[in-house]
Amino acid sequence: MSGQARMALCATAATLMAACALLPLVDPATWILQAAVLLAIQTAVGATARRVPLARPLTVAVQALVTLLLLTLVFAREYAIIGLIPGPEAFVHFADLLQQGTQDVGRYAIPAPLSPGIRLMLVGGVLVIGLAVDVLAVTFRSAAPAGLPLLALYSVAAGLSDGAGGWVWFLIAAVGYLMLLLAEGRDRLAQWGRVFGGAPRASGDGEPGGPVAPVRTGRRIGVVALGTALVVPLALPAMNGGLLDGAGTGAGSGSGGGGTISAVNPLVSLRDSLNVDEDRTVMTLRTSTNDLSGMYLRIVSLDDFDGTTWKPSRRNIIAVPDEFPTPLGLGPDVRRAEVRTRIAAADWYGQDWLPMPYPPSDVRIDGNWRYEPVGMTLVGDHGQTTRGAGYEVTSLDVQPTAEQLASAPEPPSALEREFTQVPDSLPGVVSRQAREITAGAKNPYEQAVKLQEHFALTGGFQYDTEVEVGSGSQAIARFLRDKRGFCVHFSFAMASMARTLGIPARVAVGFAPGTPQGDGTVTVGLRDAHAWPELYFEGVGWTRFEPTPNRGTTPSYTQPEVPGSSIPELPEASSSADPAPSAEPSTSESCSAQDKRLEACGAALPLDPGTSDDEGRPWYQTAGWTLLAVAVIVLPLLPMLWRIRRRSVRLASARHTGSAVQGELGRGRDGAGGSDGVEVATLDVELDERHVAELAAGHVLAVWRELTDTAWDYGIAPDDALTPRKAAARIVRLGQLDEPTTRSVHRVAGAVEQVLFAPNPRAESGLADDVRRLRSALRSRAGWRTRIRAVVAPRSAIRAVWDLSDRWTAAKARVATGWAALLRRPSGQQSG
């Protein structure tokens, strides 16, 4: 492999190793595989351009152009000419993706979901850094400045992460940079002649001299760069919110100055709440509206769907604003009314989120509460819960018409992308049935109403709170088949189907309207716990639907009066169901807020307890993570494994060679002792003796290399400029060996001189034992650190890299020779 090719390979590896520091920021981490493939193509283009050769500026321009084409192919091919050449629409799409990525960075906490915008920022950033490293280290042949873009990549990751396992990513990035420096040093030395495998020449007194100038320079640069990488992240300003905030400052345990909401599961006790023996009162409220049908108390929205569960995304939270913003998507022409509600929570009811009507416009409450803007919810901080809380909520009673919903324009592209995502593991029956149910619908609103009608009225579904709970990618498919479940099943199924139809959807969790009392108050009990889907319509915003039969109330705007509509009027459902109680106790009282925060109370999707959560994970993702885990474990052990194998082969040759020598000599004597065929026998003896000499020479040289490598592993670097006798004396002196070991070392050195210089070298036996004696002596005199390094990270393992390089060079030479032979014109053939 040429020096430039080696440098290009090291530059690519160093970039990817530094990019590993970004892995904890985003989930899933599959983006790095795509970045690795694109980076390899970028590097190959640069290597080809340098081999032509092109001028340095042209090489950089070609690599930049190919990088742009690759990004266009991956992220904007539908907006490009023939799917590859970017035009104005492609650049507009790139701008939209970058804007979306910037918004997602501020919205999500670590680990953020891999949205298209974030993926473009990650992959594009790695390609830009990779291009800078390749240009500096390979095109302009200056590896030291190439550490600056690598340092920038690592420092950004270190400044944004929460520090979990940060030293691992630092070591990976550091190894990549040092590897790049060493590759450059070896390439520069190679230009002056042969690169020796050993250390520099010894000084005049026989002691090893100091490192040569390039090595000293490389060490200094490496120390300065790595020191900077350690100091820079510490100097970065503290940044809060979204990806710029660690999970340690999240709700419930944070500093109160920002933080995030964890993906806590609010559904863990919903089924048990519906099946309690006694319908205990959770809250008592008094409201200004006379129509209680829409008085749903919403706790939180579930918008992260991975195929097995719906759960809240991890989002940025802020201080509770004095004035709440207008709900997302709500236009000025939609009718609305202001409703004031005073709520008193029971002393035993401790909930992390604050139940309140949606959408809120003002909340008056004491305690440590934070505001999540996307879901317009309040979450407790520093362990704050609703236990015994009294608060007042001003909310909007939004009253859209069927015509307004039917004529709603397309939602914003960023919102549509986020809230219509469905995983690959979602069974195909979900989208297939969604299309069948909504056949003939003219717009998303009619599709939503048809879905609601199917579940609540015409589909033959039955409400049953005793359906077993569980999770798995086939859970929704089983519900569609069995047609039995409770509110979670209905809301999850309808929201999933809506997403497959391109309608933004999420699931809300809270309480259905409670029971009016004689004194004008309304009581909300455990059996009012409920879940319902929310679908987004531009101009109206997030809109409630009610697919669960015999639960809640059917919204009036889902009973359209559009002329020619065939959608029938849906009956009003009862405000509270009365399912048969279960003998098992409710977990609402026993599951603490901290347990919920740690997801220690159960699974989210209540469908099948025997199905594993990993059922829907694609096989290639499992295989990829398995290979990555194996690589992380095996790669650090490769030097040790290679060294053990090489030692066993070298020393085992002692026994095999000794047996071969004896056999060959014996066979030669037997052949020479007969009376017939004396000349043939004499020739056989000469050939046998020559073969014996070759066997003995190969064995002795292998044992000598093992002896010098053993000394190298324990800190005595080889010096190829010395004769075997002087090299043995140097090992004895530096290793401070005892007399028996000294004789063993000199015996091996003498055997080497025999096979190199003697006309008829004598066969030596027991040389392998001499090497083992040296290894035992060096190990007994070395410190514990030296002993561990000699086993785990032996210095002589660098020979494996040199061997691969030599084999690659030899293979290329053989291929070139073969092609030359094929193309050579046979002798005597005249040219045309």
KOLLUMZA-527034 format. One record per residue: x, y, z of N, C-alpha, C in turn. Coordinates in steps of 0.1 Angstrom, whole numbers, plus 5000, padded with zeros to 4 digits. Example, Ala and Ser with C-alpha at 12.3 -4.5 7.8 and 13.67 -1.06 7.14 Angstrom:
# KOLLUMZA-527034
513249435078512349555078513249675078 512849785071513749895071512950005079 
END
This chain:
# KOLLUMZA-527034
500949885000500050005000500950125000 500650224991501450344990501250435003 502150525005502050615016500850695016 500450755004499250835003498050755006 497950635001496750545003496650515018 497750495025497750465039497250585047 497750705043497350825049495850855047 495350825035493950845033493050755041 493550625042492750535050492750575065 493950615070494050665084493150785086 493150885076492351005078490850965079 490350875071488950825071488650765085 489550675089489350605102489350705113 490250805113490350905124489050985124 488451025113487251095112486051015118 485950895114484850805120485050785135 486250775139486550745154486150875162 486450985156486051115163484551125163 483951085152482451095150481751005160 482350905165481750815175481250895187 481951005190481551085202480151135200 479551145188478251195186477151085188 477550955189476650845190475650865202 476050905214475050915225474051025223 474251115213473351225212472051195205 472051085197470851055188470550905189 469350875189468850735189467850715178 468050615168469150515168470350575162 471450495163472750545159473150485145 472150445137472450395124472950495114 472850625117473350725108474850715106 475550655116477050655114477450545103 476550445101476850355090476750425077 475650505075475550575063476650675061 477050745072478150835071479450765067 479650645072480850565069480950535054 479850495048479850455034480050585026 479450695029479650815021481050865022 481550855034482950905037483950815029 483750685028484650605021484550635006 483450665001483350714986484050844985 483950934994484651064993486151044993 486550955002488050925003488550864990 487750764985488250694972488350794961 487350894960487450994949488751074951 489051114963490251194965491551114961 491550984965492750904962492850884947 491750874940491750864925492250994919 491751104924492151234918493651264920 494251214932495651234934496451144926 495951024923496650934915496750974900 495851054895495751084881497051144875 497751254881497251324893496651464888 495751514897495251644895495951744904 495851874901496351974910495651974923 496252014933495652004946494352084947 494152204942492852264942491852194935 492152134923491252054916490851924923 491751864931491451744939490351784949 490551894956489651944966488251974960 488252034948487052074942486251944938 486951844932486251724928485651654941 486451644952485851584964484651664969 484751794969483551874973482351854965 482551844951481451824942480851684944 481651584946481151454948480351444961 480851514971480151514984478851574983 478751684975477351744973476451654966 476951584956476151484948475651374957 476551324966476151214975475051264985 475151384990474151434999472851454992 472951494979471751514971471051384969 471851284965471351144963470651094975 471151114987470651054999469451135004 469551265004468551355011467551425002 467951444990467051534981466951484967 466951344965466951294951465651324944 464551334952463251364945463151514940 464051594945464151734940465251764931 466051664927467251684919466951634905 467851674896467851634882468351494881 467651404875467951264874468251204888 467751264898467951214912469351244917 470251314910471651324915472151474914 471751544904472351684902471351774909 471951854919471051944927470652064919 469352104919468952224914468452324924 467752424921467252524931466352454941 465452364936464552294946465252214956 466352154951467152064961467752154971 468252274968468852354978467852414987 466652444982465552484991465252375001 465152244996464952135005465952115015 467252135011468352125021468152235032 467752355028467552465038466352425047 465352365042464152325050464652215060 465452115056465852015064466752065075 467652165072468552225082467752305092 466752375087465852445096465152345106 464652245100463952145108464952085118 466152055114467151995123467452095134 467552215131467852315142466652325152 465452315147464352315156464252195164 464652075158464651955166465751955177 466852015174467952025184467452095196 466652205194466152285205464952215212 464352125205463052065210463351945218 464351855214464451725220465651725229 465651635238466751615247467551485243 468651465249469551355246468851225252 468751115244469051105230467851145221 468151235212467051285203466751185193 465451185187465151095176465851135164 466151035155466851065143465951115132 465551245133464651305123465551335111 464851355099465651385087466551505088 466051615096466951725097468151695105 468051625116469151585125470151495117 469551405109470351315102471251385092 470651485085471451565075472551635082 472251695094473251765101474451675106 474051555110475151465114475951405103 475251355093475951295081476751405074 476051515071476751625064477951685072 477751695085478851745093480051645093 479851515094480951425093481651425079 480851445069481451445055482351575054 481851685059482651815058483951795067 483851745079485051725087485951625080 485351515074486251415067486951485055 486251565048486851635037488051725041 487751795052488851885058490051805062 489851695069490951605073491751555062 491051505052491651445040492451545032 491951665031492651775024493951815031 493851825044495051875052496051755053 495551635057496551535060497051465047 496251455037496751375025497051465013 496151545009496351634998497551725000 497551795012498551895015499651835024 499551705028500551625035500951695048 499951735056500251795069499251745079 499551635086498651565095498351645107 499351725112499151795125498051885125 497951975115496752065114495451995112 495451875107494251795105493551765118 494351775129493751755142492751855146 492851975140491852085144490452055141 490152005128488751965126488251845134 489251755136488851645145488551685159 489351785164489151845177487851915178 487451985167486152055167485051955167 485151845160484051745160483951685174 485051645180484951585193484451685204 484951815203484551915213483051945212 482451955200481051975199480251865206 480651735203480051625209480151625224 481351655229481651655243480851765250 480751875244480051985250478551965250 477951885241476551865241476051745249 476951645251476551515258476551545272 475851445279475751455294476951395301 477951355294479151305300479151155302 478151085299478050935302479050865292 480050805299481050725291481950815282 482050945286482851045277484251005275 484850935286486250905284486450795273 485450715271485550615260485650675247 484750775244484850845232486050925230 486550985241487851055240488950965236 489050845242490150755239490050715224 488850685219488650645205489150755196 488650885199489150995191490651015191 491250995203492651015205493450915197 492950795198493650685190493650715175 492550765171492450795156493350905152 493551005160494451115157495851075158 496250995168497650955169497950855158 497050775154497250685143497550765130 496850875128497050965117498551025117 498951065129500251125131501351015128 501150895133502150795131502250745117 501050745110501050715096501850815088 501750945091502451045084503951035087 504251005100505750995104506350875096 505650765095506250655088506350685073 505450755068505450795054506650885051 506850975060508051075058509350995059 509450905069510750835070510950745058 509850685053509950595042510550665029 510450795028510950865017512450875018 513050845030514550855031515150715030 514450615029514950485028514150385035 514750265039513950155045513550195059 512350165063511850185076512150065085 512950085095513449965103512349935113 512149805116511149765125511549795139 512849815142513249835156513249985160 513850005171514050145177515150215170 515450335173516550405167517950345172 518950385165520250325168520650365182 521550275188521950295201523050405201 523250465213524250575215525550505216 526550585218527950535218528250445230 527550465241527750375253526950245252 526250225241525550105240524050115244 523750225251522350245256521550295244 520250265244519450305233519350455233 519450515221519350665219517950715220 517750845220516450905221515750885208 514450915207513650905195514151005185 513950965172514351065161513451175161 513851285154513151415154511651395151 511251325139509851325136509051255147 509651155154508851085164508651185176 509751255180509651355191508551455187 508551505175507651605171506151555171 506051435166504651365167504151355181 505051315190504651305204504251435210 504951545207504651675212503351725207 503151705194501851745188500651665194 500851535195499851455201499451495215 500451525223500251565237499451695238 499851795229499251925229497751915224 497551835214496251825208495351745218 495751645224494951565233494651655246 495651725250495451815262494351915259 494451975246493452075242492052005242 491951885237490651815236490051795250 490951775260490451765274489951895280 490652005276490352135283489252205276 489152195263488152275255486752245260 486352115261484952095266484652145279 485652155288485452215301485152365300 485752425290485652575289484352615281 483652515275482452555268481352605278 480552705274479552755283478452655285 477852655297476752565299475552605291 474952505284473852525275472652435279 471552495280470352415285469352415273 468452305274467352295265467652205254 466652115251466852025239468051945240 468751935229469951855229471051915237 470952035241471952105248471752095263 471151985267470851965282470851825285 471551785296471551645299470351605306 470151475307468951415313468951435328 470151475334470251485348469451605353 469151705345468351815349466951805345 466451685343465151665338464151685349 462851675346461751695355461851595366 461651655378461751565390463051575397 464151595391465451595397466351705392 465751795385466651895378466852015387 467552115382467952235389466852335389 465852315381464752405379464952515369 466152515363466452615353466352565339 465552475336465352415323465152265324 465752195316465652045317464751985307 464451855309463751785299462751695306 461751645298460851545303461351405298 461451315306461851175302460651115296 460851005288459850935282459150845292 458450905302457850835312456550775308 456150655312454950585307453850625316 452850695311451650735320450550635319 450750525312449650435310449750305319 450850305327451150185334450050135343 449250225349448150185358446750215353 446650245340445350285335444350165335 444850045331443849935332443449905346 444449905355444049875369443149985375 443350105370442450215375441050185370 440850135358439550105353438849985360 439649895366439149775372439149775388 439249895394439349895408437949855414 438049795426436749755433435949875437 436649985440435950105445436350225436 435450295430435750405421436150525430 437350535434437750645443437850775436 437550885442437551015436438951065435 439351095423440751145421440751295422 439751365416439751515416438251565417 438151675423436851745423437051885416 436151915407436252045400434952115399 435152245397433952335395434352425383 433452425373433752485360432652585356 433052685347432152785343431252745331 431552635325430752585313429552495318 428452505311427352425313427352295306 428252285296428352165287429552085292 429351975299430451895304430951785295 430351785283430651675274432151685269 432651805268434051825264434951845275 434551825287435451855299436451735301 437251705291438251605293439451675300 440051605310441151655317442351575311 443151645304444251595296445551595305 446251485306447451485314448751505305 448851425294450051425286449651365272 450451405262450251345249451351245246 451051135239452051035235452251055220 453451095216453751125202454851045197 455550965205456650885200456250745198 456150695186455650565182456750475176 457150365183458250285178457750155173 456450135171455850015166455349915177 455849935189455349855200454749935211 455050065212454550145223454350285217 453450355223453350505222453750565235 454650665235455150725247455450865245 455550945255455951085253457351105249 457651195239458951225235459651295247 461051285246461751365256461951505250 461351605257461251745252461851845261 462151955256462552065264461452125272 461652155285460652225293461252355298 460352445301460752585304459852625316 460152745321459252805332457852825327 456852815336455452825333455252975328 454852995316454653135312453553205318 453653335319452553415325451353415315 451553405302450453405293450853295282 449953195281450153085273449953125258 450753075249450653105235449353045229 448953095217447853035210448152895206 447352805207447652665204448052655189 449052565187449552545173448452515163 448452585152447452555141446152625143 445752675154444452735156444252865149 443352875139443152995132442153095138 442153215134441253315141439853295137 439453225127438053215123437353095129 438053025138437452905145436752955157 435552925159434852965171435452905184 435452985195436052935207435353015219 435452955230434953015242435852995254 435953085263436853075274436153005286 436852915292436352835303437252845315 436752865326437552875339437152755347 438152685352437952555360438852555372 438252535384439052515396439052365399 440252315402440452175404441152145417 440652045425441252005437441551855436 442851825437443251685436443251615450 442951485450442851415463444251405469 444251385482445551385490446351265486 445751155482446451035479446851025464 446351115455446651105441447851185438 448951115435450251175431450551155417 450451255408450651245394451751345390 452751305382453851395377453251505369 452251475360451751575351450451635357 450151755353449051825358447751805349 446751735354445551715346444851855344 444451885332443752015329443152005316 442052085314441452095300442352145290 442152095277443052135266442152215256 442752325251444052375253444052485264 445052485273445052585284445552715279 445052825285445552955282446153025294 445952965306446453025318446352915329 447352905338447252815349447852885361 447052875372447452935385447652815395 448952785399449252675408450552705415 450552665428451752675435452652555434 453952565437454852455436455852455425 456652355423457652345413457152285401 456552365392456052305379456752375367 456852295357457552335344456552315333 456852385322455952395310456552325298 455852235292456352175279455552235268 456152315259455452395249454752315238 455352205234454752125223453452065227 453351995238452151935243451252025251 451852145254451052245263450652175276 451652105283451352035295452352095306 451952065318452752105330453251975337 454551975340455151855346455851905359 455751825369456351855382457851845382 458551935389460051935390460351915405 461551865407462051835420461051745428 460451645421459551555428458151615431 457851725425456551785426455451695420 454351675427453251595421451951665424 450851605420449451665422448851635435 449551565444449051525456448451635465 447151645466446551745474446551885468 446951895455447052035449445752095446 445652225447444452305442444952405432 444252415421444752505410443552545402 443852655394442852715385443352715371 442552675362442952665348441952745339 442452835331441652895320441952825307 440952775301441152705288440252755278 440452705265439652735254438752615250 437452645248436552545243436452565228 437352495220437452515206436252445199 435552515191434352455185434352475169 435152385163435252395148433952335142 433752365130432652305122433252195113 432352105109432752005100433352055087 432752165082433252235070434652285072 434952345083436252395085437352275086 436952165092437852055092437951985079 436951975071436951915058437751995048 437852135050438552215041439952255046 440452185056441652225062442852205052 443752305051444852295041445852185047 446952165039447952075042448752125055 449052045064449852085076451252125072 451952195081453352225078454252095076 455152105067455951985064456651925075 457252015084458051955095457151885105 455951945108455051875117454451745111 454251745098453751625091454751515092 456051555089457051445090457151385104 457051465114457251415128456051335132 454851375129453751305135453051215126 453651185114453151075106454150965104 455250965112456150855112455650725117 455850615110455450485115456750395113 457050305122458150225120457950115110 459050055105458949945096458349825102 458449815115457949695122456349695123 455749805119454249805120453649705110 452849615115452249515106451549585094 451649515083451049575071449449575071 448949495080447449485081446849625086 447749695093447249825099446949925087 447949945079447750035068446749985058 446649855056445749795046444349815051 444049785063442649805068442349955069 443350045071443050185071442550235058 443150185047442750225034441350165030 441150035035439849975032438750055039 438950085052437950155060437550295054 438650365050438450505045438250515030 437950405024437750405009436550495006 436750584996435750684992435750815000 436650825010436750955017437351055008 436851185009437351285000438551365006 438751365019439751445025440151375038 441251425045441651365057440551365068 439751475069438751475079437751365077 437251335065436351225063437051095066 438351085063439050965067439050945082 439251045089439251035104437950995110 436851055104435551025109435150875106 435550825094435350685090436050595100 437250635104438050545113437250545127 436850665131436150665144434850585143 434150595132432850525131433150375131 434250335124434550185124434750135138 435550195146435850145159434650155169 433950275168432950295178431550245174 431250215161429950185158429850055149 430450055137430149965127431149845126 432249855133433349755131433149625140 432149625149431949505157432949495169 433549605173434449605184433749605197 434249545208433649545221434649595231 434049675240434849735251435049635262 436349605266436649505276437949535283 437849565296439049605304439849495309 439349365306440049255311440949185301 441149255290442049205280443449215285 444249115283445549105289446449225283 447349265292448249375287449549315283 450349395275451649355270452049445259 453049395251453549475240454049385229 454449445218455049375207454549435194 455249405183454949465170453649415164 453149295168451949245163450749275172 450949365182449849385192448649455186 448849555178447749625171447049525162 447849445154447149345145446349245153 446749205165445849115172444649185177 444749315181443549385185442549395173 443049425161442149435150441549305146 442249195149441649065147440649025157 440949035170440148995181438949095184 439149225181438149325183437649335197 438549325206438249335221439349415227 438949515235439949595242439349715249 440149795255439649915261440350045255 440150155261440450285254441850285248 442850225255444250235250444350165237 443650045235443749975223443050055211 441950115214441250195204441950315200 442550385209443250515206444550485199 445250375203446550345197446250295182 445250215180444950165167444550275158 443650365162443150475153444350575150 445150605160446250695157447250635148 447550505149448450435140447950435126 446650405125446050405111446050545105 445750645113445750785108447150815103 448150775110449550805105449850735092 449350615090449650545078448950615066 447850695069447150765059447650905057 448750945064449351075062448751185071 447851145081447251245090448151245102 448651365106449351375119448551335131 449051245139448251185150449151165162 448551175174449151135186448051085196 448451035207447450985217447551065230 446351115235446251185247445851095258 446351115270446051035282445551135293 444451095299443951175310442651115316 441651195317440351155323439151205314 438251115312436951145305436151235314 435151305309434251395318433751315330 433751375341433351315354431851315356 431451305368430051295372429551415379 428551485374428051605381427451575394 427651655404427051645418425951745420 425251725431424151815434424551955438 425751975443426252105447426952185436 426852125424427452205412428852165409 429452075417430752025414430751905405 431851865400432051745392433151655398 432851535400433851445406434451355395 435751335395436451255385437051135393 436651015389437150895396438150815388 438650715395439650625388439150565375 437850525376437250465364437050565352 437250685355437250785344438550795336 439550725341440850725334440650685319 441250755310440950735296442150775287 442050725275443050765264442250785251 442650885243441950915231442950965220 442650955208443551005197443251155195 444351225191444251365187444851375173 444151425164444551445150444751585147 445751625138446051765135445351805122 444651915123444151985111444552125111 445252165100445652305099444452405100 444652505108443552605110442752575122 442752445127442052405139443052365150 444052295146445052245156444752105159 445252055171445051925175443651905180 442951805174441551785175441251645181 440351645191440051515198439051435190 439251305189438351205184438051105194 436951025193436550935203436150805197 437150705195436850585188436350475198 436550495211436150395221434650385223 434050275221432650265223432250265238 431150335241430650345255431650415264 432450505259433350585267433350725262 433450815272433550955268432351005260 432551105252431451165244431951185230 431151165220431451185206431451325203 432551385198432551525194431551565184 430951675186429851725177430451745163 431651785161432151815148432451695140 432351575146432551455139431151405133 430151485135428851445129428551555118 429151535106429151645096427751655090 427551775085426351815078426651845064 427851795059428251825045427251755035 426651835026425751765017426351655009 425551545009425951425001426851335010 427151375022427951285030427151165035 427851045034427150925038427550885052 428250965059428750925072427550945082 427150835089425950855098426250925110 425250965117425351035130425750925140 426750955148427150865158426450885171 426050785179425350805191426250855202 425650925211426450975223426750855232 427950855236428350745245428150785259 428150695268427950725282429250785288 429050865298430250935304431150845312 430750735316431550645323431050505322 431950415320431650275318431650205332 431050095333431050025346431449875343 432749865341433249725338433249645350 433349515348433449425360434749445367 434649465380435949495388436849365388 438049395390439049295391439449275406 439949155409440349135423441749185426 442449225415443849275418443749425421 444649465431444649605435445249695424 444849825426445349925416446749955420 447549985409448950025411449050175412 447950245411448050395412448650445425 448250375435448750415448450150365451 450450245446451750185450452850225441 452550275429453650315420453950455422 455150485427455550625431455950695418 455950835420456350915408457750885404 458650855413460050815409460050685401 459250585406459150465398458650485384 457650575383457150605369458250665361 459050755367460050825360461150725355 461350625362462350525359461750415350 460450425347459750325339459750185346 459550195359459550065366458250005369 457150065364455850015367455249925357 455749915345455149825335455349865321 454649805312454749835298453649925293 453849985281452950085277451750025269 451949945259450849905251450249775257 449049785261448449675268447749565259 448649485253448049395243448449245246 449649215248450049075250451249055259 451049005271452148995280453248905276 452948815267453948715264454848755252 454648875247455348925235456549015240 457648985235458849065239458749205232 459349305239459449435233460349435221 461249335220462249335209461649275197 460349225197459849155186459849235173 459549365174459549445162460849495157 461949475164463249525160463649455147 464049525137464549455125465749375127 465849265120466949175122468349235119 468349325109469649385106470049485117 469149545124469549625135470149545146 469449435149470049345160471349295156 471549245143472749195138473849305139 473449425135474449535135474949565149 474049575158474549605172475349485178 474949365174475749245179477149255173 477249285160478649295154479449405160 478749515163479449635170479949595184 479049525191479549475205480649385204 480649285194481749195193483049275189 482849375180484049445175484649525187 483749585195484249665207485049565216 484649445218485249355227486549295221 486449255208487549185202488649265197 488349385191489349465185490549505195 490249545207491349575217492249445220 491649325218492349205221493149155209 492949215197493649155185495149155187 495849265192497349255194497749135202 497049115213497348995222497148865215 495948855208495748725201496748695190 497048805182498048785172499448745177 499848805188501148775194501148635200 500048585206500048455211500148355200 499448375189499448295177500848285171 501448405169502848405163503848335172 503748355185504748285194504548135193 503348085193503147945193503647885179 503447955168503947905155505447895155 506048005160507548005160508147895169 507647885181508247785190507847645186 506647625181506247495177507147445165 507647535158508547495146509847425151 510147445164511347385170511247235170 510047185175509847045176509746985162 508947045154508746985140510046985132 510847095134512047095126513046995131 513146975145514046875150513746745145 512446705145512046575140512346565125 512146665118512446665103513846645101 514746715108516146705107516646555109 516146495120516546365123516146265112 514846285108514346195097515046205084 515346325080516046345068517446285068 518246315079519546255081519546105081 518546055088518545905089518245845075 517245905068516945855055518145865045 518945975047520145985038521145885041 521345855054522345745057521945615052 520645585053520145455049520345445034 520145545026520245545012521745535008 522645595015524045585011524745455015 524145375024524845255029524645135020 523845145010523645025001524745004991 524744884984525744854974525344894960 524044904958523444934945523145084944 523345134932522945274929523645374938 524945364938525745454947525645594943 525745624930525645764925524345824928 523245754926521945804930521845834944 522345734952522245754967523045874971 524145894965525046014969524246144966 523646144954522846264950521746294960 521046184964519946194974520546254987 521646204991522246255004522546405003 523046454991523346594989522046674990 520946624983519746694984519146704998 519246585005518746585018519446675027 520746685026521546775035521146925032 520946945019520547085015519247125021 518247025021516947045026516947065041 517846985048518046995062518547125066 519547175058520047315061519047425060 518147405050517047505048516147505060 515747375064514847365075515447425088 516747395090517447445102517547595102 517847655090517947795090516647865092 515547815086514247875089513847865103 514047755110513747735124514547835133 515847835131516647925139516348075138 516048115125515748255123514348295130 513448195129512148215135512248225150 513148145156513348145171514048275175 515048315166515748445169514748565169 513848565159512948675159511948675171 511648555175510748545187511548595200 512848565200513648605212513748765212 514048825200514048965200512749035202 511648975197510349025200509949015214 510248905221510048895235510749005243 511949025240512649135247512049265243 511549285231510849415227509649435236 508849325237507549335245507849385259 509049355265509349395278510249515279 510249595268510949725268512249735262 512849625257514149625250513949615235 513949735229513649745215514749685207 514449615195515449555187516249665179 517449625176518349715167518849625156 518249645144518649555133520049585128 520649695132522049725128523049645135 522749575146523749495153523849355148 524949295150525149155147524349075158 524048945155523348865165524148855178 525448845178526248845190526148965198 526249085192526149215199524649235204 523749195195522349215200522049125212 522549005213522348925224523048985237 524249035235524949105246524149225251 523449295242522649415246521449365254 520749265249519649215257520049165270 521149095272521649045285521949165294 522549275289522949385297521649465301 520749495292519649575295518649505304 518549375301517549285309518149245322 519449265325520149225338519849075340 520148995331519848855331520848775340 520348665345521248575353522048495344 522948415349523948335341523248235333 522248155338521648045329520948115317 520248225320519448285309520448355299 521548405304522548465295523148355286 523348235291523848125282522848095272 521548095276520448065266520448165255 520548295258520448395248521648385238 522848365244524048355235523948225227 523348125232523247995224522348015212 521248095214520348125202521148215192 521848315197522648395188523648315181 524348225188525348145181524648055170 523448005173522847925162522548015150 522148135152521848225141523148245133 524248275139525548285132525948165124 525648045130525947915123525147915110 523847935110523047915098523348025088 523848145093524148255083525448245077 526448195085527848205080528548065079 528247965086528947835086528647765073 529647695067529447615055528547505058 528747435069527947325073527447345087 526347425088525847455102525447325109 525747325122525347205130523847235136 523147135137521747145142521747165157 520947255161520747285175519347245179 519247195191517947155197517747235210 516547245214516247315227516247465226 516247525214516247665213514947725218 513747655216512547715221512547725236 513147625243513247635257514047755262 515047785254515947905257515148035256 514248045246513348165245512348165257 511848055260510848055272511648095285 512848055286513648085298513848235298 514148295287514348445286513048515290 511948465285510648535288510248525303 510548415309510348395323511248495331 512448505327513448595334512948735333 512648785321512148925319510948955327 509948855327508748875334508948885349 509848815354510148815369510748945373 511449005364512149135368511349255365 510349245357509549365352508449395363 508049525362506949575370505649525365 504549545373503249485369502749555357 502949685355502449755343503149695331 504449675332505149625320504749485317 504449405327503949265325502649265318 501649355323500349365317500449405302 501249515300501449565286502049455277 502949375282503649275274502649175269 501549155277500549055273499449115265 498849225270497649285264497949365252 499049445253499349535242500849525239 501349405234502749385231503249485220 504449535222504949635213505249565199 505649435200506049375187504849345178 503649365183502449335175502349435163 503149535163503149625152503649555139 504349445141504749365129503649315121 502449295127501249255120500849355109 500949485113500649585103501649585092 502949575096503949575085503849455076 503449335082503349215074502149235063 501049295068499949315059500349415048 501149515051501549615041502449545031 503349455036504249385027503549295018 502549225023501749125015500949205005 500349315008499649394999500549444987 501749484990502649524980503049414971 503249294977503649174969502449134960 501249144966500049104958499849194946 500049324948499949414937501049394926 502249354931503249324921502949204913 502349104919501948984912500849004902 499849084906498849124897499349204885 500249294888500849374877501649284867 502449194873503149104864502249014856 501148964862500248884854499548954843 499249084845498649164834499649184823 500849214828501949234818502149114809 502148994815502248874807501148854798 499948884802498748874793498848964781 499349084783499349184773500549184764 501549104768502749094760502549024747 503049084736502749024722503648904720 503148794716503948674714505048704704 506248634706507348654698507048614683 507548684674507348654660506148714654 505148774662503948824657504148974653 503849004641504049134635502849224639 503249354641502149444644501449484631 500249524633499449564621499849694616 
END
